[in-house]
Amino acid sequence: MVIMGIDPGYAIVGYGVIEARAGRFLPLEHGAVTTEAGENFSRRLEIIYEDVTTVLQKWRPGALSLEKLYFTNNKTTAIGVAEARGVILLAAQQNRVPVFEYTPLQVKQAVTGYGQAEKRQVMEMTRRLLHLKEVPKPDDTADALAMAICHGQAAGSALRRTLLR
């Protein structure tokens, strides 16, 4: 199964596309959609939508794995991220790609086996699981690949197969 993971944002949207087969993961493509701070916000959302759509159409993933939105102290940032998530969800819907959402704790658990793992541990395990020479940069890209691995782990479980029926 081809899985696209996305770490949502509006300045940087990390993405990673992997193939998950029999508990093994093969990286297909990873990168980041970036938008400029001075750009009109509506234009930034349009760029995110267009670039995510391009990757979706190139790889035709069977699933899109996305981080669940949670609010921190900065509600202004959270609103912008929520709007970026909205255009990402629209791109997935228009390309008929089912979306699966995971919490940071679920991603850490799936990638490292420990839900309280530190960010650097998740990034290093992502590198190892994908047999990459280096941890992908920017961090948002590594996070997106971890999101894809998380879904690959969950989709391969007996519980997930039961839930998907």
Beta strands, then each sheet from edge to edge (+ up, - down):
strand 1: 2-7
strand 2: 12-21
strand 3: 24-34
strand 4: 63-67
strand 5: 99-102
sheet 1: 3+ 2- 1+ 4+ 5+
end
